């Protein structure tokens, strides 16, 4: 059959077009683009601004229409293009290798993973922070992913460093093997860290300095090199609530020069035995509330009040501290009420107490009110020496409605000539000694 020229062209030309289109698509799929393009259209309702995925070799960036706009073997190059205000970046599952620090310097940006299976890993020898947010920005939210700091391959580095920003948050983050702090909050305002899990941080899990109105809520913290939470340098309005802190190298929660702050409802346990290994330490900090915490089997003191004033320590349970349950040194004008102090003083039988007050360098522990507490020992043999004891320099303290029983030595040992005891209930092996 003879085909006319016009009909031949009608069949042949579309076939060429189809072949060209298919070839173009194949080339695009096989050869990643090095040109990053930004689509400013609105995209699908509710779609993230950008989605980053990986096949184990390449990283692919899709826009809010689902189109691949960039791909490469270098993740940090893509991230440098996405430092855009009012942006929502979503990572898929898999390992995403950071070959350098990821800097965010714009406001209103959300970084979100697909849960802890989204794993950002710091490459060997970067020796820097994983994510660094700075520049006085606000509205930065990082959530639902994990960070592996590859500690053995670094000599420095923080997981997430918020520096001088405000109204931001970190939520549902898993960190592993960060060389320094899992989270550093430096000069921030109104920042929340919640529902995270921090493991094997080299220094502190959450480090707060010079900041205000920070909330650290409902996190799990395990095996930090120094502290689960460390607040310092006139940080104020710091709330640590509902955290579970296990096996810290030094302190569970350490507030140093951190006034007008709160520590509420935390569970702190298994701090290693030794000096300066307290469950909760309050140092040079005024108007701090420590309430409803459980300090269990910690290495020095359950709660330490060191050169503090006007603090409230109430409703805590402290058990099996290596030294004292509560220890006040140069502690003044504090209220210590409604605490349960049991089986403390594991260091040596009959040596250390449920609560001890003493002076240091001529500064006395005085004008404290100790009321409604219970101090007892139900071990065999009994270990906790006194329920409550004043040592040298403690004076003008009031013990009201406290109850002691089954302590190894006695109930209350009052040293200060001007201290007083009211309505004390005693059922001990030795009587109260004045």
Beta strands, then each sheet from edge to edge (+ up, - down):
strand 1: 50-54
strand 2: 59-62
strand 3: 68-72
strand 4: 87-91
strand 5: 94-98
strand 6: 102-104
strand 7: 109-112
strand 8: 118-122
strand 9: 131-133
strand 10: 140-148
strand 11: 160-163
strand 12: 166-176
strand 13: 183-186
strand 14: 189-194
strand 15: 197-199
strand 16: 206-209
strand 17: 212-217
strand 18: 220-222
strand 19: 227-232
strand 20: 236-241
strand 21: 244-246
strand 22: 251-256
strand 23: 262-264
strand 24: 267-269
strand 25: 280-283
strand 26: 289-291
strand 27: 294-296
strand 28: 303-306
strand 29: 312-314
strand 30: 317-319
strand 31: 326-329
strand 32: 335-337
strand 33: 340-342
strand 34: 355-358
strand 35: 369-371
strand 36: 374-376
strand 37: 386-390
strand 38: 398-400
strand 39: 403-405
strand 40: 410-413
strand 41: 420-422
strand 42: 425-427
sheet 1: 3+ 2- 1+ 4+ 7+ 10+ 8+ 5+
sheet 2: 3+ 2- 1+ 4+ 7+ 10+ 12+ 14+ 17+ 20+ 23+ 26+ 29+ 32+ 35+ 38+ 41+
sheet 3: 3+ 2- 1+ 4+ 7+ 10+ 12+ 15+ 18+ 21+ 24+ 27+ 30+ 33+ 36+ 39+ 42+
sheet 4: 6+ 9+ 11+ 13+ 16+ 19+ 22+ 25+ 28+ 31+ 34+ 37+ 40+
end
